[in-house]
Structure formats: structure tokens, C-alpha cells
């Protein structure tokens, strides 16, 4: 049975909020500029949520959809779709040059020893870095918005969990945009606005995904989308969130965030499920 589409407004709202978290990252960047452990725990928390919900909730959902489609090889198709999601986000990541990759987060702590001459020389480069990072974030957020929307469309409970994890994941992307722009211009409003605008690609991805795929909605399609979502989230957690959490703070803060994220999403799923 194909899931109903009555949840479209909720799904879009969740995707919009997840996208706006990129702008929230710019605010946090200026509020907690000296708190690396805060960002480390947040990133670890997001990774814990993503990994747990991917393997405990999303992959089983995908398997059920393939089984409902009377697929004789439901497990195989779920596995293939999962790794296709990993491959897709990996290709997107590799296509973005490392110099402007939004997952190579800049840190405001690195520039304290610069001379005035060195700082002035880097201003133009920093501003360009911020602009390109905003474009790169928009590219990365597009498939994430599609994934969040489709998950919430089918299962609002699952969509809320994914939206929270994506939102936390988007916060440091806002940092990646706002910090270089701020250091180049000294203008907090301009840096924050650029971060907020880049996050709008998340709901745009949701709209495009829905209008493109709505004529093809079926149990098989949802099985593919869910498994791909799981693959994308696991890759983001392992390749981006965990290494960056280690970079910004102490090891145990990052791991503590992972465990806390898993525990919180597990408890929330149990409570909502009951």
C-alpha cells in the first residue's frame, strides 16, 4: 500500500526548519566562538542520531516497502539502494573542491597569530571562500532536503527524527559560511544572511523531489528512497560529522555526544511509538 500524502505540509515545514538551521549556525558561530567542545558535542549528537535511526528505523522501513511490493529479493534491493545512497553523496562531496567544501569547517581560533598585513591579504580570499561555501552548502543541502521531505511524508515520527539530525548537521555548515565572510567584511548581518539563504536549498530540494517523483510514488520507490536516505546519513556521519567533532573538541566530548544522540532518539522513538 502506497503511503498517503496528507503529511505534505508537515513534511515541508520540517524540511524548511532543517534548512534554516544553517542560518542558526551563523548565530552560534558568533555566540560560542571560543567553545569548541560545544560544537564537538553537537556534531557527535547529530552523528549518533543519524547512525541509530538509519539502522534501527529507516532500513527496516525500506525493507518493508520492498516486501509490500512483493519483491522476491527485498533484502538485496535494500542493500543496493543503501550503498547507492552512499555513492551518490560521496560523488557530490568529491565534486566540490576541497578548498570550498563546506565540510572543511574553518575555525576562528586559527587566525589569532596573523599579522595585520597577512589578515588584509586574506580578506578577499576569505570572502570568496564564504561565497563559494554558500554555493557548496546549497548543493549539499538539496538532496538532504529531498530525503527529509520524503521520509516525513511517509512517516512523520521518522521525519521529525531525521529533520532534527539534519538540522544539527546544518549548523556547522552555517559556521563554514559565516566565519570567513565575517572575517573578511566584519559584517555579522551579511555573514548571517548568506548562511540563511544557502539553507533555503533544503526546502527547494523537497519541492523538486515531490513534484518530480510524485507521479512515480509506489512501494518500490519509497523502498529505494528510504534505503538511499540511510546511506546518505551514515556517510555524512562517518565522513563529516565525527572527524569534525574530533577536530573541534576533545575526543570524549565527541563520543559522549554520539552516545547521547543515540540514547535520546531511542527514547523518543519508544515514547512516540507507545
C-alpha positions, 0 to 999 in steps of 0.5 A: 500500500502506497503511503498517503500524502496528507503529511505534505505540509508537515513534511515541508515545514520540517524540511524548511526548519532543517534548512534554516538551521544553517542560518542558526549556525551563523548565530552560534558561530558568533555566540560560542566562538571560543567553545569548541567542545560545544560544537564537538558535542553537537556534531557527535549528537547529530552523528549518533542520531543519524547512525541509530535511526538509519539502522534501527528505523529507516532500513527496516522501513525500506525493507518493508516497502520492498516486501509490500511490493512483493519483491522476491529479493527485498533484502538485496534491493535494500542493500543496493539502494543503501550503498547507492545512497552512499555513492551518490553523496560521496560523488557530490562531496568529491565534486566540490573542491576541497578548498570550498567544501563546506565540510572543511569547517574553518575555525576562528581560533586559527587566525589569532597569530596573523599579522595585520598585513597577512589578515588584509591579504586574506580578506578577499580570499576569505570572502570568496571562500564564504561565497563559494561555501554558500554555493557548496552548502546549497548543493549539499543541502538539496538532496538532504532536503529531498530525503527529509521531505520524503521520509516525513511524508511517509512517516512523520515520527521518522521525519521529525527524527531525521529533520532534527539530525539534519538540522544539527548537521546544518549548523556547522555548515552555517559556521563554514559560511559565516566565519570567513565572510565575517572575517573578511567584511566584519559584517555579522548581518551579511555573514548571517544572511548568506548562511540563511539563504544557502539553507533555503536549498533544503526546502527547494530540494523537497519541492523538486523531489515531490513534484518530480517523483510524485507521479512515480510514488509506489512501494518500490520507490519509497523502498529505494528512497528510504534505503538511499536516505540511510546511506546518505546519513551514515556517510555524512556521519562517518565522513563529516560529522565525527572527524569534525567533532574530533577536530573541534573538541576533545575526543570524549566530548565527541563520543559522549555526544554520539552516545547521547544522540543515540540514547535520546532518539531511542527514547523518543522513538519508544515514547512516540511509538507507545 
